[in-house]
């Protein structure tokens, strides 16, 4: 049985061949480029920590791991219950997304794990994703205007209407 599975895996890899690499082996020309090429490997950048020593980093790593093991199950239950309550709230209001999102935003958004950055204060920890700590002020400008009644001094006399044209008798019994 093991030999059959190994043979199937070898056959699958052999059939995929260059398809996995993205460029066909028979194609000698590389895919066209629009000229924008990124020569810097962003994953090759080294992050240098200047604020903590090796012992402090080790302590923060252990503390964040232990706290995540304790905190994550509680936070996950809180998020799942909040997701259900948001769905029920939206359903009971006739599908109102504002109601559902009002519950979801508070209960499901936020951090589910502890990281060393939260413990040393370099990043802000958020238990829930409710409204930010500072809300932008809403400024409403109301311009007051005085109501004025404009009364014309003297209404102009209406122009005399032209006398009506005399009726023309068409004669006969023809319908109009």
C-alpha positions as CSV (number, residue, x, y, z in Angstrom):
1,X,0.0,0.0,0.0
2,X,2.8,2.4,0.8
3,X,4.4,1.7,-2.6
4,X,1.2,2.7,-4.3
5,X,1.0,6.0,-2.4
6,X,4.7,6.8,-3.1
7,X,4.2,6.0,-6.8
8,X,1.1,8.2,-7.0
9,X,3.0,11.1,-5.4
10,X,5.9,10.7,-7.8
11,X,3.5,10.6,-10.7
12,X,1.7,13.7,-9.5
13,X,4.9,15.7,-9.1
14,X,6.2,14.5,-12.5
15,X,2.9,15.6,-14.2
16,X,3.0,19.1,-12.5
17,X,6.5,19.7,-13.6
18,X,7.1,23.3,-14.6
19,X,3.5,24.3,-13.8
20,X,4.5,24.7,-10.2
21,X,7.3,27.1,-11.1
22,X,4.9,29.4,-13.0
23,X,6.9,29.5,-16.3
24,X,6.7,26.6,-18.8
25,X,10.0,24.8,-19.5
26,X,9.4,25.2,-23.3
27,X,9.0,29.0,-22.9
28,X,12.4,30.5,-23.3
29,X,11.3,34.1,-22.8
30,X,10.3,35.3,-19.3
31,X,6.9,36.8,-18.8
32,X,6.6,40.4,-19.9
33,X,7.3,43.1,-17.3
34,X,5.9,46.6,-17.1
35,X,9.2,47.9,-16.0
36,X,8.5,48.1,-12.2
37,X,10.8,45.7,-10.6
38,X,11.3,45.4,-6.8
39,X,15.0,44.6,-6.2
40,X,14.7,44.8,-2.4
41,X,13.6,41.7,-0.5
42,X,11.4,42.9,2.3
43,X,11.8,39.7,4.2
44,X,15.6,40.2,4.2
45,X,15.4,43.3,6.3
46,X,16.7,42.9,9.8
47,X,14.8,44.3,12.7
48,X,17.2,45.6,15.4
49,X,15.8,45.9,18.9
50,X,17.5,48.7,20.8
51,X,15.2,49.0,23.8
52,X,15.6,45.6,25.5
53,X,18.4,43.2,26.2
54,X,18.3,39.5,25.5
55,X,17.0,38.7,29.0
56,X,14.1,41.1,28.7
57,X,13.2,39.8,25.2
58,X,13.3,36.3,26.6
59,X,11.1,37.2,29.5
60,X,8.6,39.1,27.3
61,X,8.4,36.1,24.9
62,X,7.7,33.6,27.7
63,X,5.2,35.9,29.4
64,X,3.3,36.6,26.1
65,X,3.2,32.8,25.4
66,X,1.9,31.9,28.8
67,X,-0.7,34.8,28.7
68,X,-1.8,33.8,25.2
69,X,-2.5,30.2,26.4
70,X,-4.6,31.6,29.2
71,X,-6.2,34.5,27.4
72,X,-7.0,33.1,23.9
73,X,-9.7,30.5,24.9
74,X,-11.6,33.2,26.9
75,X,-11.3,35.7,24.1
76,X,-12.4,33.1,21.5
77,X,-15.5,32.2,23.4
78,X,-16.3,35.9,23.9
79,X,-15.9,36.5,20.1
80,X,-18.0,33.5,19.1
81,X,-20.8,34.4,21.5
82,X,-20.7,38.0,20.3
83,X,-20.9,36.9,16.7
84,X,-24.0,34.8,17.5
85,X,-25.6,37.7,19.4
86,X,-24.9,40.1,16.5
87,X,-26.6,37.6,14.1
88,X,-29.6,37.3,16.4
89,X,-29.8,41.0,16.9
90,X,-29.7,41.6,13.1
91,X,-32.3,38.9,12.5
92,X,-34.7,40.2,15.2
93,X,-34.6,43.7,13.7
94,X,-35.5,42.5,10.2
95,X,-32.0,42.2,8.8
96,X,-30.7,45.5,10.1
97,X,-26.9,45.5,9.5
98,X,-26.4,48.5,11.7
99,X,-27.6,46.5,14.7
100,X,-25.6,43.4,13.9
101,X,-22.4,45.4,13.2
102,X,-22.9,47.3,16.4
103,X,-22.6,44.1,18.3
104,X,-20.0,42.4,16.1
105,X,-17.7,45.4,16.2
106,X,-17.5,45.4,20.0
107,X,-17.2,41.6,20.5
108,X,-15.4,40.1,17.5
109,X,-12.8,42.8,16.7
110,X,-9.8,43.2,18.8
111,X,-6.7,41.1,19.7
112,X,-7.0,37.4,20.3
113,X,-3.4,36.8,21.3
114,X,-0.8,38.5,23.5
115,X,2.3,39.7,21.9
116,X,5.5,41.1,23.5
117,X,4.8,44.5,21.9
118,X,1.6,44.7,24.0
119,X,3.3,43.9,27.2
120,X,6.2,46.4,26.8
121,X,3.8,49.1,25.6
122,X,5.2,49.7,22.1
123,X,1.8,48.8,20.6
124,X,-1.7,49.4,22.0
125,X,-3.6,46.3,23.2
126,X,-7.3,46.2,22.3
127,X,-9.6,43.7,24.0
128,X,-12.5,44.8,21.8
129,X,-12.8,46.7,18.6
130,X,-15.4,49.2,19.8
131,X,-15.0,52.9,19.1
132,X,-11.5,54.3,19.3
133,X,-10.4,56.0,22.5
134,X,-10.7,59.4,21.0
135,X,-13.5,60.2,18.6
136,X,-13.2,63.0,16.1
137,X,-15.3,65.9,17.1
138,X,-18.4,66.6,15.1
139,X,-18.7,70.2,14.2
140,X,-22.1,71.4,13.1
141,X,-22.3,74.9,11.7
142,X,-25.6,76.6,11.8
143,X,-25.8,79.9,10.2
144,X,-28.5,82.1,11.5
145,X,-30.3,84.3,9.1
146,X,-32.9,86.8,9.8
147,X,-36.3,86.3,8.1
148,X,-37.3,89.4,6.2
149,X,-40.7,90.1,4.7
150,X,-40.2,92.0,1.5
151,X,-43.3,94.1,0.6
152,X,-43.2,95.8,-2.8
153,X,-43.8,99.5,-2.5
154,X,-46.4,99.7,-5.3
155,X,-47.5,96.9,-7.4
156,X,-47.4,97.9,-11.1
157,X,-50.7,98.2,-12.9
158,X,-51.5,95.2,-14.9
159,X,-51.1,95.7,-18.6
160,X,-54.3,96.0,-20.5
161,X,-55.3,92.9,-22.2
162,X,-56.0,93.0,-26.0
163,X,-59.6,92.9,-26.9
164,X,-60.8,89.4,-27.9
165,X,-60.8,88.6,-31.6
166,X,-64.2,88.6,-33.2
167,X,-65.7,85.2,-33.6
168,X,-65.7,83.9,-37.2
169,X,-68.8,82.1,-38.4
170,X,-67.8,79.1,-40.4
171,X,-71.3,78.4,-41.4
172,X,-72.8,75.1,-42.3
173,X,-73.3,71.9,-40.2
174,X,-69.6,70.9,-40.0
175,X,-68.5,69.8,-36.7
176,X,-65.7,71.7,-35.1
